[in-house]
C-alpha cells in the first residue's frame, strides 16, 4: 500500500482491539489498540506503517494520533470505562518534538474524562531496548502523570535485563511465538525465569502476547504471566467483547494446569520421602570408621534402583569422596578423579546447604541437564552430619518411568 493513500484516506483506518485477559479474574481487563485498513471486505493490519523508517515521522505521528482519538471516542461510548487501553508508540516518534503530540493527546484524553491510570503505552524500538534509555526522563514523566509504560522483552540476556531494570516499566511484554507447537512448555522452563524474577523485583507485570495455543498459554502461566492475549483466547476486532466472554475457557485451562502441577509436586514429595527412608536405613549400617568412599558405595548399592551416581561434599562445597558410578552392566565403581573438586559455584548449591542445615531434611532438585551424560536428571541431597552431605543423582530413565517427575 502507498503510505500517501493511507494518509489521504484516514477515514478508512479503524482501531482494532485485541482483548487482554487477567489470570486474577479470568476476564478481559483491557485491549491492545492496533490500526487496520478497511476497504470494503479487505482488512489489513497497518503495524508496518508505524515501523517503516522510510515513511516521514510526521505521517506516522499524525496517523497514531488519529488512531488514538478514534479509540478514545469508541471507549467513551461504552458504559463503565473500566478497561485498560494499550497504545503503541515508537521511541523515534517519542523523540520527535520531545513527545509534545503525545502529551497533548493525553491531556485531551484527561479532559474528556479518561482516567490516566487506564492508559498504557507500549514503547517500541527498532534494534534493542537500550534505545529507550534516550527517552528515560520522558518515560518517567509519563509515569508521574499516572500513565503506565510497557516495553517488549526481545531477549533475556543479562545486558537486556539491566536496561529493563533501569527503565522500570509497569508492564513487560513477552512474545510467545518462539514456543513451537509440538514442544513441551517444560523444555523452556528457565528461559524467562530471570525476567519473572526481575519483574517481581521492580514491581512490573508480565504480559504474554501471541498466545496461539494451549501449550503457549501453559508456558505463560508457568512463567509468572498475569496478563495474556492472542488468537488462542480471542482475536482482535473493531469492537469490545463481553468482559467474561473467555472466562470459562481460561478457567478450564488454568484448572488443568493447576491439577498437573499439583500431581507433579505430589510425585516429587513422594520420591523425596522414599529416598529419605531408604537412605536412613542405609546410613544405620554405616560403621564409624568407614571411609567416605565406603559410605557412598554402601548408599549407592542400597539405592541402586534410583541412582547412577553418589558422592559426598562438605559445607564448603568440597567433594570428600570419590564418585560412586554405575556402569552399563549395573555394577558400581569408584571414580577418584572427582575427589577434592569444589562445587560451590553451582547455582543454589550453598543455598541448599543452608536449607538442609536449618530444615534437617533432604532436597530434591529441579530438572537440569547433566553435563557429562547430556541428559536431564534430578539430584537428591541429604545431610548425613553437621557438615557433610550426600548427593544422589537420579537418571532420566528412572524419571521417565515414573508418573509426573519430568
DRENNU-623539 format. One record per residue (C-alpha): residue in three letters; x, y, z. Coordinates in steps of 0.25 Angstrom, whole numbers, padded with zeros to 4 digits, always signed. Each point is the difference from the previous one (the first is absolute). Layout:
BEGIN
ALAXYZ ...
END
This chain:
BEGIN
UNK+0000+0000+0000 UNK+0004+0014-0003 UNK+0002+0008+0013 UNK-0005+0012-0006 UNK-0013-0007-0004 UNK-0002-0003+0015 UNK+0003+0014+0004 UNK-0010+0005-0010 UNK-0011-0010+0005 UNK+0002+0000+0015 UNK-0015-0003+0001 UNK+0003-0014-0005 UNK+0009-0002+0012 UNK-0007-0006+0012 UNK+0005-0005+0013 UNK+0000-0014+0003 UNK-0001-0005+0015 UNK+0007-0013+0004 UNK-0005-0005+0013 UNK+0010-0001+0012 UNK-0004-0010+0011 UNK+0004-0001+0014 UNK+0003-0012+0007 UNK-0005+0006+0013 UNK-0015+0001-0005 UNK+0001-0008-0013 UNK-0007+0012-0006 UNK+0003+0011-0010 UNK+0007+0011+0007 UNK+0005+0008-0012 UNK+0003+0001-0015 UNK+0012+0002-0009 UNK-0004+0010-0011 UNK+0006-0002-0014 UNK-0003+0007-0013 UNK-0008-0008-0011 UNK-0003+0005-0014 UNK-0014-0003-0004 UNK-0003+0001-0015 UNK-0014-0008-0003 UNK+0003-0014+0005 UNK+0015+0002+0000 UNK+0007+0001+0013 UNK+0014+0003+0002 UNK+0009+0002+0013 UNK+0008+0013-0001 UNK+0011-0004+0010 UNK+0010+0001-0011 UNK-0004+0015-0002 UNK+0005+0004+0013 UNK+0013-0008+0000 UNK+0004+0004-0014 UNK+0011+0011+0002 UNK-0001+0004-0015 UNK-0014+0006+0003 UNK+0001+0014+0005 UNK-0001+0001+0015 UNK-0010+0011-0001 UNK-0009-0010-0008 UNK+0001-0011+0011 UNK-0002+0010+0011 UNK-0012+0005-0006 UNK-0006-0014-0003 UNK+0003-0004+0014 UNK-0007+0012+0006 UNK-0012-0002-0009 UNK-0001-0015+0004 UNK+0001+0004+0015 UNK-0011+0010-0002 UNK-0009-0010-0007 UNK+0003-0011+0011 UNK-0004+0010+0011 UNK-0013+0004-0006 UNK-0004-0015-0001 UNK+0005-0002+0014 UNK-0009+0012+0005 UNK-0012-0006-0007 UNK+0001-0012+0009 UNK-0006-0001+0014 UNK+0009-0001+0012 UNK+0013+0004-0007 UNK+0008-0009+0010 UNK+0008-0007-0011 UNK+0015+0003-0002 UNK+0004+0005-0014 UNK+0014-0004-0005 UNK+0005+0009-0011 UNK+0013-0002-0008 UNK+0010+0012-0002 UNK+0014-0002-0006 UNK+0012+0006+0007 UNK+0004+0008-0012 UNK-0014+0007+0000 UNK+0001+0003+0015 UNK+0014+0007-0003 UNK-0007+0009-0011 UNK-0003+0013+0007 UNK+0002-0006+0013 UNK-0013-0008-0001 UNK-0008+0013+0000 UNK-0011-0006-0009 UNK-0002-0012+0010 UNK+0000+0009+0012 UNK-0011+0009-0007 UNK-0008-0013-0003 UNK+0001-0005+0014 UNK-0005+0014+0005 UNK-0012-0001-0009 UNK-0003-0014+0005 UNK+0000+0005+0014 UNK-0009+0012-0004 UNK-0010-0009-0005 UNK+0000-0008+0013 UNK+0009-0012-0003 UNK+0008-0004+0013 UNK+0015+0000-0004 UNK+0002-0012+0008 UNK-0008-0008-0010 UNK+0010+0004-0011 UNK+0012-0009-0004 UNK+0010+0004-0010 UNK+0008-0011-0007 UNK+0013+0007-0003 UNK+0006-0007-0012 UNK+0015+0000-0005 UNK+0007-0004-0013 UNK+0012-0007+0004 UNK+0001-0002+0015 UNK-0007+0004+0014 UNK+0013+0009+0003 UNK-0006+0010-0010 UNK-0010+0004+0010 UNK+0010+0005+0010 UNK+0001+0012-0009 UNK-0014+0004+0004 UNK+0000-0006+0014 UNK-0003+0014+0006 UNK-0012+0001-0009 UNK-0005-0014+0004 UNK+0002+0004+0015 UNK-0008+0013-0002 UNK-0011-0008-0007 UNK-0001-0010+0012 UNK+0000+0012+0009 UNK-0013+0004-0007 UNK-0006-0013+0004 UNK+0002-0006-0014 UNK+0006-0014-0001 UNK+0012-0004-0008 UNK+0001-0014-0007 UNK+0012-0005-0008 UNK+0003-0013-0007 UNK+0011-0009+0005 UNK+0006-0006-0013 UNK+0010-0008+0008 UNK+0004-0003+0014 UNK+0015+0002-0001 UNK+0006+0007+0012 UNK+0003+0012-0008 UNK-0015+0002-0003 UNK-0004-0003+0014 UNK+0009+0011+0005 UNK-0007+0010-0010 UNK-0014-0004+0004 UNK+0004+0001+0015 UNK+0005+0015-0003 UNK-0013+0003-0008 UNK-0009-0006+0011 UNK-0013-0002-0009 UNK-0013-0003+0005 UNK-0002-0012-0009 UNK+0010-0009-0007 UNK-0006-0007-0013 UNK+0005-0014-0004 UNK-0003-0005-0014 UNK-0003-0015+0001 UNK+0002-0003-0015 UNK+0014-0006+0003 UNK-0007-0012+0006 UNK-0002-0011-0010 UNK-0014-0007+0000 UNK+0006-0014+0001 UNK+0009+0004+0012 UNK-0003-0002+0014 UNK+0000+0013+0008 UNK+0009-0006+0011 UNK+0011-0001-0010 UNK+0001+0015+0000 UNK-0003+0002+0015 UNK+0012+0008+0003 UNK+0001+0010-0012 UNK-0009+0011+0007 UNK+0003-0004+0014 UNK+0010+0012+0002 UNK-0010+0009-0006 UNK-0011-0004+0009 UNK+0009+0002+0012 UNK+0004+0014-0005 UNK-0015+0003-0002 UNK-0003-0003+0014 UNK+0012+0008+0005 UNK-0004+0013-0007 UNK-0015-0002+0001 UNK-0003-0003-0014 UNK-0011-0009-0006 UNK+0003-0010-0011 UNK-0009+0000-0012 UNK+0002-0012-0010 UNK-0005+0003-0014 UNK-0002-0008-0012 UNK-0006-0011+0008 UNK-0004-0009-0012 UNK-0001-0014+0007 UNK-0003-0007+0013 UNK+0015-0003+0002 UNK+0003+0015-0002 UNK-0010+0003+0011 UNK+0005-0010+0009 UNK+0014+0005-0002 UNK-0005+0014+0003 UNK-0007-0004+0013 UNK+0012-0008+0005 UNK+0009+0011-0003 UNK-0007+0010+0009 UNK-0008+0007-0010 UNK-0012+0008+0005 UNK-0006+0005-0013 UNK-0002-0008-0013 UNK-0004+0004-0014 UNK+0000-0008-0013 UNK-0009-0007-0010 UNK-0001-0013+0009 UNK-0008+0009+0010 UNK-0007+0010-0009 UNK+0004+0007-0013 UNK-0001+0015-0001 UNK-0011+0007-0007 UNK-0006+0014-0002 UNK-0009-0001+0013 UNK+0002-0004+0014 UNK-0005-0013+0005 UNK-0008-0004+0012 UNK+0009+0000+0012 UNK-0002-0014+0004 UNK+0000-0006-0014 UNK+0013-0008+0002 UNK-0002-0003+0015 UNK-0005-0015-0002 UNK+0011-0003-0010 UNK+0011+0006+0009 UNK-0005-0006+0013 UNK+0000-0014-0007 UNK+0014+0001-0005 UNK+0005+0006+0013 UNK-0006-0011+0008 UNK+0007-0010-0009 UNK+0013+0007+0003 UNK-0002+0000+0015 UNK-0004-0015+0000 UNK+0012-0003-0008 UNK+0010+0008+0009 UNK-0007-0006+0012 UNK+0002-0014-0004 UNK+0015+0003-0004 UNK+0002+0006+0014 UNK-0006-0012+0007 UNK+0009-0009-0008 UNK+0012+0007+0004 UNK-0004+0000+0014 UNK-0002-0015+0000 UNK+0013-0002-0007 UNK+0007+0008+0011 UNK-0007-0007+0011 UNK+0004-0014-0006 UNK+0015+0004-0002 UNK+0000+0006+0014 UNK-0005-0013+0006 UNK+0009-0009-0008 UNK+0012+0009+0002 UNK-0002+0000+0015 UNK+0000-0016+0000 UNK+0013+0000-0008 UNK+0006+0010+0010 UNK-0003-0008+0012 UNK+0009-0011-0005 UNK+0012+0009-0002 UNK+0011-0002+0010 UNK+0007+0011+0007 UNK+0014-0003-0006 UNK-0005-0001-0015 UNK+0006+0009-0010 UNK-0008+0009-0008 UNK+0002-0009-0013 UNK-0005-0012+0008 UNK-0012+0009+0004 UNK-0004+0004-0014 UNK+0001-0014-0005 UNK-0009-0005+0011 UNK-0010+0011-0003 UNK+0001-0003-0015 UNK-0003-0015+0001 UNK-0011+0003+0010 UNK-0007+0010-0010 UNK+0005-0007-0013 UNK-0014+0000-0006 UNK-0001+0016+0002 UNK+0014+0005-0004 UNK+0012-0001-0009 UNK+0010+0009+0008 UNK+0002+0003+0015 UNK+0010+0009+0007 UNK+0003+0007+0013 UNK+0003+0015+0001 UNK+0003+0009+0012 UNK-0007+0013+0003 UNK+0011+0008-0007 UNK-0004-0008-0013 UNK+0013-0008+0000 UNK-0002-0015-0004 UNK+0005-0009+0010 UNK-0003-0013-0006 UNK+0002-0006-0014 UNK-0011-0002-0009 UNK-0008-0013+0001 UNK-0005-0002-0014 UNK-0008-0011-0006 UNK+0006-0007-0012 UNK-0009-0004-0012 UNK+0000-0014+0005 UNK-0006+0005+0013 UNK+0013-0001+0009 UNK+0005+0011+0009 UNK+0014+0005-0001 UNK+0008+0012+0006 UNK+0005+0011-0008 UNK+0010+0007+0008 UNK+0003+0012-0009 UNK-0012+0007+0005 UNK+0005+0001+0014 UNK+0004+0014+0006 UNK-0008+0007-0011 UNK-0007+0012+0004 UNK-0015+0001-0004 UNK-0003+0013+0008 UNK-0001+0008-0013 UNK-0012-0008-0004 UNK-0014+0008+0000 UNK-0007-0003+0013 UNK+0011-0008+0006 UNK+0003+0008+0012 UNK-0015+0004+0002 UNK-0004-0015+0000 UNK+0012-0003+0010 UNK-0006+0011+0010 UNK-0014-0005-0002 UNK+0004-0015+0003 UNK+0007+0005+0013 UNK-0012+0008+0004 UNK-0011-0009-0004 UNK+0007-0013+0003 UNK-0005-0007-0012 UNK+0003-0003-0015 UNK-0003+0008-0012 UNK-0004-0005-0014 UNK+0005+0009-0011 UNK-0007+0005-0012 UNK+0003-0007-0013 UNK+0013+0004-0006 UNK+0010-0005-0011 UNK+0012-0008+0005 UNK+0012+0005-0008 UNK+0007-0014+0000 UNK-0012-0008-0005 UNK-0007+0011-0007 UNK-0014-0004+0005 UNK-0010+0006+0010 UNK+0001-0005+0014 UNK-0004+0004+0014 UNK+0009-0001+0012 UNK-0004-0003+0014 UNK+0009+0005+0011 UNK+0000-0003+0015 UNK+0008+0004+0013 UNK+0007-0012+0005 UNK+0007+0008+0011 UNK+0001+0014+0005 UNK+0010+0004-0012 UNK-0001-0012-0010 UNK-0011-0002-0011 UNK-0003-0011-0009 UNK-0004+0002-0014 UNK-0008-0010-0008 UNK-0001+0002-0015 UNK-0013-0006-0006 UNK+0000-0003-0015 UNK-0010+0004-0011 UNK-0004-0015-0002 UNK-0005-0001+0015 UNK-0007+0013-0001 UNK-0007-0003-0013 UNK-0005-0013+0005 UNK-0007+0007+0012 UNK-0012+0008-0001 UNK+0001+0015+0000 UNK+0015+0001+0003 UNK+0004+0007-0013 
END
